[in-house]
Amino acid sequence: MDKLKEMIRERSLRVAQEPIFKLASGKLSRFYLDLKQITFDPEGVYLLGERMYELLKDFSPDAAGGLTLGADPIAYAVCFASYRDGNPIKPFVVRKEPKGHGMRRQIEGLVSEGEKVAVLEDVITTGGSALKAVRACKEVGFEVIGVFAVVDRQEGGEENIKAEGLELYSIFKLSDFVS
């Protein structure tokens, strides 16, 4: 049995008869995935960190992160899993907008220009949030190696990410949960 998949099915997935859930893209859907029910749970985030680390470790990223708030706990979980495996991957956070004071950074983390990064996302629909993070990473000189998601809703995100010259890798697809 896949414990992470069952946790997502039981805690995160909501299904309605009609499209009532408004997504970040603005689109209405019959399906909603609230992965914070997993990423804010100790067991859930542990399992997720292990799975995401397994998905991206062969790409040898220096760091992994994405747009706050969805990607943050995933980045930290990958950091812990990778460190325990003797292959540390640094976490980073991409703000939606550059900070308005201090150093005015949009990206926080111990990542330097030229380093290879994996952009993380909890749920991909159109890919808009992930692509915002990708663009911010490229602007500061990171080498983006791909977008890595927990769930791909299979609603155009993969195609939009490919149009930017990147690949989408996901642990699950929406079709793994609904037919």
C-alpha positions as CSV (number, residue, x, y, z in Angstrom):
1,M,0.0,0.0,0.0
2,D,1.2,3.5,-0.8
3,K,0.7,5.4,2.5
4,L,1.3,8.8,1.0
5,K,-1.2,8.2,-1.8
6,E,-3.8,7.0,0.8
7,M,-3.2,10.1,3.0
8,I,-3.7,12.4,0.0
9,R,-6.9,10.5,-1.1
10,E,-8.4,10.6,2.5
11,R,-7.3,14.0,3.7
12,S,-6.6,16.3,0.7
13,L,-8.9,15.3,-2.2
14,R,-12.4,16.9,-2.4
15,V,-14.8,15.8,-5.1
16,A,-18.0,17.5,-6.1
17,Q,-20.7,16.6,-8.6
18,E,-20.3,20.0,-10.3
19,P,-17.4,22.4,-10.7
20,I,-17.6,24.4,-7.5
21,F,-13.9,24.7,-6.4
22,K,-12.1,27.8,-7.6
23,L,-8.5,27.1,-8.4
24,A,-5.5,29.5,-8.4
25,S,-5.8,29.7,-12.2
26,G,-9.4,31.0,-11.8
27,K,-10.9,27.9,-13.3
28,L,-13.7,26.1,-11.6
29,S,-13.2,22.3,-11.0
30,R,-15.0,19.3,-9.6
31,F,-11.7,18.3,-7.9
32,Y,-9.7,20.1,-5.2
33,L,-6.5,19.0,-3.7
34,D,-5.5,20.7,-0.4
35,L,-2.0,19.3,0.1
36,K,-1.5,21.4,3.2
37,Q,-3.4,18.6,4.9
38,I,-0.3,16.5,4.1
39,T,2.5,19.1,4.3
40,F,1.5,20.3,7.8
41,D,1.3,16.8,9.2
42,P,4.5,15.3,10.6
43,E,4.0,11.9,9.0
44,G,2.7,13.3,5.8
45,V,5.6,15.8,5.2
46,Y,8.1,13.1,6.2
47,L,6.7,10.7,3.5
48,L,6.4,13.4,1.0
49,G,10.0,14.5,1.6
50,E,11.2,10.9,1.1
51,R,9.2,10.5,-2.2
52,M,10.2,13.9,-3.6
53,Y,13.8,13.4,-2.8
54,E,13.7,10.0,-4.6
55,L,12.1,11.7,-7.6
56,L,14.7,14.4,-8.0
57,K,18.0,13.0,-6.5
58,D,19.2,11.6,-9.8
59,F,19.1,15.1,-11.3
60,S,21.7,16.2,-8.7
61,P,20.3,19.6,-7.8
62,D,22.2,21.9,-5.5
63,A,18.9,23.3,-4.2
64,A,15.1,22.8,-4.4
65,G,12.3,25.2,-3.7
66,G,9.5,27.1,-5.2
67,L,6.7,29.7,-4.8
68,T,5.7,30.2,-1.2
69,L,3.6,28.7,0.5
70,G,2.9,25.5,-1.3
71,A,6.5,24.6,-2.0
72,D,8.0,25.6,1.3
73,P,7.3,22.5,3.4
74,I,8.2,20.3,0.5
75,A,11.6,22.1,0.1
76,Y,12.4,21.6,3.8
77,A,11.3,18.0,3.8
78,V,13.6,17.3,0.8
79,C,16.4,19.1,2.6
80,F,16.1,16.8,5.6
81,A,15.7,13.6,3.5
82,S,18.7,14.5,1.3
83,Y,20.9,15.4,4.3
84,R,20.1,12.0,6.0
85,D,21.1,10.3,2.7
86,G,24.5,12.1,2.7
87,N,23.5,14.2,-0.4
88,P,22.3,17.5,1.0
89,I,20.0,19.6,-1.2
90,K,19.5,23.2,0.0
91,P,16.0,24.6,0.4
92,F,15.0,28.0,-1.0
93,V,11.8,30.1,-1.0
94,V,10.5,32.2,-3.9
95,R,8.3,35.1,-2.7
96,K,5.4,36.1,-4.9
97,E,6.9,39.6,-5.1
98,P,10.4,40.9,-4.1
99,K,10.6,41.9,-0.5
100,G,9.8,45.6,0.0
101,H,12.6,46.4,2.4
102,G,16.0,45.1,3.5
103,M,17.8,43.4,0.7
104,R,14.6,43.4,-1.4
105,R,15.1,39.8,-2.4
106,Q,12.4,37.7,-4.1
107,I,14.3,34.5,-3.4
108,E,15.6,33.5,0.1
109,G,18.1,30.7,0.6
110,L,21.8,29.8,0.5
111,V,21.8,29.4,-3.3
112,S,24.2,31.1,-5.6
113,E,24.2,32.1,-9.3
114,G,25.0,29.2,-11.5
115,E,23.7,26.5,-9.2
116,K,21.3,23.8,-10.4
117,V,17.9,24.1,-8.9
118,A,14.7,22.0,-8.9
119,V,11.5,24.1,-8.8
120,L,9.0,22.4,-6.5
121,E,5.2,22.6,-6.5
122,D,2.5,20.9,-4.5
123,V,-0.2,20.8,-7.2
124,I,0.2,21.7,-10.9
125,T,-2.9,22.8,-12.9
126,T,-1.8,25.3,-15.6
127,G,1.7,25.6,-14.3
128,G,1.4,29.4,-13.7
129,S,2.8,29.4,-10.2
130,A,5.6,27.1,-11.0
131,L,6.6,29.2,-14.1
132,K,6.6,32.3,-11.9
133,A,9.1,30.6,-9.7
134,V,11.1,29.4,-12.7
135,R,11.3,32.9,-14.1
136,A,12.4,34.3,-10.7
137,C,15.1,31.6,-10.5
138,K,16.4,32.3,-14.0
139,E,16.5,36.1,-13.3
140,V,19.0,35.5,-10.5
141,G,21.1,33.1,-12.5
142,F,20.0,29.7,-11.3
143,E,20.1,26.8,-13.7
144,V,16.6,25.4,-13.5
145,I,16.7,21.6,-14.1
146,G,12.9,21.0,-14.1
147,V,9.6,21.3,-12.2
148,F,8.8,18.7,-9.7
149,A,5.3,18.4,-8.4
150,V,3.4,16.2,-5.9
151,V,0.3,16.1,-8.1
152,D,-0.2,17.0,-11.7
153,R,-3.9,17.8,-12.3
154,Q,-3.3,17.0,-16.0
155,E,-4.9,20.3,-17.1
156,G,-2.3,21.8,-19.3
157,G,0.5,22.4,-16.8
158,E,2.9,19.9,-18.4
159,E,2.4,21.5,-21.8
160,N,3.0,25.0,-20.5
161,I,6.1,24.0,-18.7
162,K,7.4,22.2,-21.8
163,A,6.8,25.4,-23.8
164,E,9.3,27.0,-21.4
165,G,11.9,24.3,-22.3
166,L,11.5,22.4,-19.1
167,E,10.1,19.0,-18.1
168,L,7.5,18.3,-15.4
169,Y,8.0,15.4,-13.1
170,S,5.3,14.4,-10.7
171,I,4.9,11.8,-7.9
172,F,1.2,11.5,-8.8
173,K,-1.3,12.5,-11.4
174,L,-5.0,13.4,-10.7
175,S,-6.0,10.3,-12.6
176,D,-4.2,8.2,-9.9
177,F,-7.0,9.4,-7.5
178,V,-10.1,9.8,-9.8
179,S,-11.4,8.3,-13.0
